[in-house]
Amino acid sequence: MTPYKYILKPLLFYGLLTSAISAMEIKNLSQAVDVTGKQRMFTQRMLKDYTMAGMHNRFGNPREDLKKIMAAFEDHTQSLYDFTTDDITKKSIGASQKLWIPAKEMLEAEPSKKNARTLQVKLEALLKAADGTTKLFARLTGKKSGEIINISGRQRMLSQRIAGLYMMKSWGIDDPEFKEKMDASMKLFSDSHKKLKAYEKNTPETTALLKKVGKNFMFFEMMGGSDIFIPSLLFKKSMMILKDMNTATGLYAKIGAAE
């Protein structure tokens, strides 16, 4: 048993007790790529919720959503750790849990501009760690579908990252790298969308979902070049993209599991 087991079990057990959620069962590597990819999205969705709550914007009930996503993040972490037998992957998950502890403390406190920038940095580090774990699981599948699931799942994260950056700007949080981060996120989303559309195993359902996502992403592109901030509208569009890409990623995971 590795040291990470001792770190994970007590902390996550407490988190699960308080959220009344039991760890989900992961049945195969394709599903693991989907689930760990969702962890990346959660880091950015939590930032979005935090900033929305800080602005006292109640659209989408960000305070309740934040609590739900924090509980789900811990649930998924435990499930992924229990599922994998690969030591390197277990170590990666354990590293994410260490980063989660201080981020969780800040998320549980009342949102403030003073702490928002620090929280963003902590969640950024957690995002990178979760991305590393996702890539490890994708490689373990040994299939092209593993990378497709990774790319599709990353689109969920990017929808929330773009929205989170936008909300930070709307709240008046100064981030000197804002434009660079926003431009890079928008480009990565656009390039990834093209790769997914070209995937030879797309079904009529995945193709239709990608078409809807493309239309909603056009709104992101328009808002990205505007100085007028409409947080509620961008929140709505980000959730529409997230919903459709979550469905698409689940379908890609099923395709991968059947290979």
C-alpha positions as CSV (number, residue, x, y, z in Angstrom):
1,M,0.0,0.0,0.0
2,T,1.4,3.4,-1.0
3,P,1.6,6.4,1.3
4,Y,-1.1,8.1,-0.9
5,K,-3.6,5.6,0.3
6,Y,-3.2,6.9,3.8
7,I,-3.6,10.5,2.6
8,L,-6.6,9.8,0.4
9,K,-8.8,7.6,2.5
10,P,-9.4,9.7,5.6
11,L,-9.8,13.0,3.8
12,L,-12.1,11.7,1.1
13,F,-14.1,9.6,3.5
14,Y,-14.9,12.8,5.5
15,G,-15.8,14.6,2.3
16,L,-18.1,11.8,1.2
17,L,-19.8,11.7,4.6
18,T,-20.6,15.4,4.5
19,S,-22.0,15.2,0.9
20,A,-23.9,12.0,1.4
21,I,-22.5,10.6,-1.8
22,S,-20.9,7.2,-2.2
23,A,-18.0,6.7,-4.6
24,M,-19.1,5.8,-8.1
25,E,-17.9,2.5,-9.7
26,I,-15.6,2.8,-12.7
27,K,-15.8,-0.3,-14.9
28,N,-13.2,0.2,-17.6
29,L,-10.3,2.5,-18.7
30,S,-12.4,4.3,-21.3
31,Q,-14.8,5.3,-18.5
32,A,-11.8,6.3,-16.4
33,V,-10.6,8.7,-19.1
34,D,-14.1,10.2,-19.1
35,V,-14.3,10.6,-15.4
36,T,-10.8,12.0,-14.8
37,G,-11.3,14.3,-17.7
38,K,-14.4,15.6,-15.9
39,Q,-12.1,16.5,-12.9
40,R,-10.4,19.0,-15.1
41,M,-13.7,20.6,-15.9
42,F,-14.7,20.7,-12.2
43,T,-11.6,22.8,-11.4
44,Q,-12.8,25.5,-13.8
45,R,-16.5,25.2,-13.0
46,M,-15.7,25.8,-9.3
47,L,-13.8,29.0,-10.2
48,K,-16.8,30.1,-12.3
49,D,-19.2,29.4,-9.4
50,Y,-17.0,31.1,-6.9
51,T,-16.8,34.3,-9.0
52,M,-20.5,34.3,-9.7
53,A,-21.2,33.9,-6.0
54,G,-18.8,36.7,-5.3
55,M,-20.6,39.0,-7.7
56,H,-23.9,38.1,-5.9
57,N,-25.2,36.8,-9.2
58,R,-27.7,34.1,-8.4
59,F,-28.2,32.9,-12.0
60,G,-27.8,29.1,-12.0
61,N,-27.5,29.0,-8.2
62,P,-23.7,29.1,-8.1
63,R,-23.4,28.6,-4.3
64,E,-25.3,25.3,-4.4
65,D,-23.6,24.2,-7.6
66,L,-20.2,24.9,-6.0
67,K,-21.1,22.6,-3.1
68,K,-22.3,19.9,-5.4
69,I,-19.2,20.0,-7.6
70,M,-16.8,20.0,-4.7
71,A,-18.5,16.8,-3.4
72,A,-18.4,15.3,-6.9
73,F,-14.7,16.1,-7.2
74,E,-13.8,14.2,-4.0
75,D,-16.1,11.3,-5.0
76,H,-14.4,11.0,-8.4
77,T,-10.9,11.2,-6.9
78,Q,-11.6,8.3,-4.6
79,S,-13.3,6.3,-7.4
80,L,-10.3,6.8,-9.8
81,Y,-7.8,5.8,-7.1
82,D,-9.8,2.7,-6.2
83,F,-10.1,1.7,-9.9
84,T,-6.5,2.0,-11.1
85,T,-3.8,-0.6,-10.4
86,D,-1.1,1.4,-12.1
87,D,1.3,2.8,-9.5
88,I,2.2,5.9,-11.6
89,T,-1.4,6.8,-12.1
90,K,-2.1,6.3,-8.3
91,K,0.8,8.6,-7.6
92,S,-0.7,11.2,-9.9
93,I,-4.1,11.0,-8.3
94,G,-2.4,11.4,-4.9
95,A,-0.6,14.5,-6.0
96,S,-3.9,16.0,-7.1
97,Q,-5.4,15.3,-3.7
98,K,-2.5,17.2,-2.0
99,L,-3.3,20.2,-4.2
100,W,-7.0,19.9,-3.5
101,I,-6.7,20.4,0.3
102,P,-5.7,24.1,0.3
103,A,-8.0,24.9,-2.7
104,K,-11.0,23.3,-0.9
105,E,-10.3,25.5,2.2
106,M,-10.5,28.6,0.0
107,L,-13.6,27.4,-1.8
108,E,-15.4,26.8,1.5
109,A,-14.8,30.4,2.6
110,E,-16.9,33.4,1.7
111,P,-15.9,34.5,-1.9
112,S,-13.8,37.7,-2.0
113,K,-11.8,39.6,-4.6
114,K,-8.8,39.5,-2.3
115,N,-8.7,35.7,-2.5
116,A,-10.0,35.1,-6.0
117,R,-6.6,35.5,-7.7
118,T,-4.9,33.1,-5.3
119,L,-7.7,30.6,-5.7
120,Q,-7.4,30.8,-9.5
121,V,-3.7,29.9,-9.2
122,K,-4.4,27.0,-6.9
123,L,-7.2,25.7,-9.2
124,E,-4.8,26.1,-12.2
125,A,-2.3,23.8,-10.5
126,L,-5.1,21.3,-9.8
127,L,-6.2,21.5,-13.4
128,K,-2.7,20.7,-14.7
129,A,-2.4,17.7,-12.3
130,A,-5.8,16.4,-13.4
131,D,-4.8,16.8,-17.0
132,G,-1.7,14.7,-16.3
133,T,-3.8,11.9,-14.8
134,T,-6.2,12.0,-17.7
135,K,-3.4,11.6,-20.2
136,L,-2.1,8.6,-18.2
137,F,-5.4,6.9,-18.3
138,A,-5.8,7.7,-22.0
139,R,-2.4,6.0,-22.8
140,L,-3.3,3.0,-20.7
141,T,-6.3,2.3,-23.0
142,G,-3.9,1.7,-25.8
143,K,-6.6,2.9,-28.3
144,K,-7.1,5.9,-30.5
145,S,-10.5,6.3,-28.8
146,G,-8.6,7.0,-25.6
147,E,-7.2,10.2,-27.1
148,I,-10.6,11.1,-28.6
149,I,-12.3,10.7,-25.2
150,N,-9.5,12.9,-23.7
151,I,-10.0,15.6,-26.3
152,S,-13.8,15.5,-26.0
153,G,-13.6,15.7,-22.2
154,R,-11.2,18.6,-22.4
155,Q,-13.8,20.5,-24.3
156,R,-16.0,20.4,-21.2
157,M,-13.2,21.9,-19.2
158,L,-12.5,24.6,-21.8
159,S,-16.1,25.7,-21.8
160,Q,-15.9,26.3,-18.1
161,R,-12.4,27.8,-18.2
162,I,-13.4,30.4,-20.8
163,A,-16.5,31.2,-18.7
164,G,-14.4,31.4,-15.5
165,L,-11.9,33.7,-17.0
166,Y,-14.7,35.9,-18.3
167,M,-16.3,36.0,-14.9
168,M,-13.0,37.0,-13.2
169,K,-12.8,39.8,-15.7
170,S,-16.4,40.8,-15.1
171,W,-15.7,40.9,-11.3
172,G,-12.8,43.3,-11.8
173,I,-10.1,40.8,-10.9
174,D,-6.8,41.8,-12.5
175,D,-5.0,39.0,-14.3
176,P,-2.1,40.2,-16.4
177,E,-2.2,37.0,-18.4
178,F,-6.0,37.2,-19.1
179,K,-5.8,37.8,-22.8
180,E,-3.1,35.1,-23.3
181,K,-5.1,32.5,-21.4
182,M,-8.4,33.4,-23.1
183,D,-6.9,33.4,-26.6
184,A,-5.1,30.0,-25.9
185,S,-8.3,28.5,-24.6
186,M,-10.4,29.7,-27.5
187,K,-7.9,28.4,-30.0
188,L,-7.6,25.0,-28.3
189,F,-11.3,24.6,-28.2
190,S,-11.7,25.5,-31.9
191,D,-8.8,23.2,-33.0
192,S,-10.1,20.3,-30.9
193,H,-13.6,20.8,-32.3
194,K,-12.3,20.3,-35.8
195,K,-10.5,17.1,-34.7
196,L,-13.6,15.7,-33.2
197,K,-15.7,16.5,-36.2
198,A,-13.2,14.6,-38.4
199,Y,-13.2,11.4,-36.2
200,E,-14.0,8.5,-38.4
201,K,-16.2,6.7,-35.8
202,N,-18.6,9.6,-35.2
203,T,-22.2,8.5,-35.1
204,P,-25.2,10.6,-36.2
205,E,-25.7,11.4,-32.5
206,T,-22.1,12.7,-31.8
207,T,-22.2,14.6,-35.1
208,A,-25.4,16.3,-34.1
209,L,-24.0,17.2,-30.7
210,L,-20.9,18.7,-32.2
211,K,-22.9,20.8,-34.6
212,K,-24.9,22.3,-31.6
213,V,-21.7,22.9,-29.7
214,G,-20.2,24.7,-32.7
215,K,-23.1,27.1,-32.9
216,N,-22.9,27.9,-29.2
217,F,-19.2,28.4,-29.4
218,M,-19.7,31.1,-32.0
219,F,-21.4,33.1,-29.2
220,F,-18.2,32.7,-27.1
221,E,-16.2,34.0,-30.0
222,M,-18.4,37.1,-30.3
223,M,-18.3,37.8,-26.6
224,G,-14.6,37.4,-26.4
225,G,-14.0,40.5,-28.5
226,S,-16.5,42.6,-26.6
227,D,-16.0,44.9,-23.6
228,I,-19.6,44.5,-22.6
229,F,-20.0,41.8,-19.9
230,I,-23.2,39.8,-19.6
231,P,-22.3,37.1,-17.0
232,S,-25.7,35.4,-16.9
233,L,-25.8,34.9,-20.7
234,L,-22.3,33.6,-20.9
235,F,-23.0,31.3,-17.9
236,K,-26.0,29.9,-19.8
237,K,-24.1,29.2,-23.0
238,S,-21.2,27.6,-21.1
239,M,-23.6,25.2,-19.5
240,M,-25.2,24.3,-22.8
241,I,-21.8,23.5,-24.3
242,L,-20.8,21.6,-21.2
243,K,-24.0,19.5,-21.3
244,D,-23.6,18.6,-25.0
245,M,-19.9,17.8,-24.7
246,N,-20.5,15.7,-21.6
247,T,-23.0,13.6,-23.5
248,A,-20.6,13.3,-26.5
249,T,-17.7,12.3,-24.2
250,G,-19.9,9.6,-22.7
251,L,-20.7,8.3,-26.2
252,Y,-17.1,8.3,-27.1
253,A,-16.3,6.3,-23.9
254,K,-18.9,3.7,-25.0
255,I,-17.3,3.5,-28.4
256,G,-13.9,2.9,-26.8
257,A,-15.2,0.3,-24.4
258,A,-16.7,-1.7,-27.3
259,E,-13.4,-1.8,-29.3
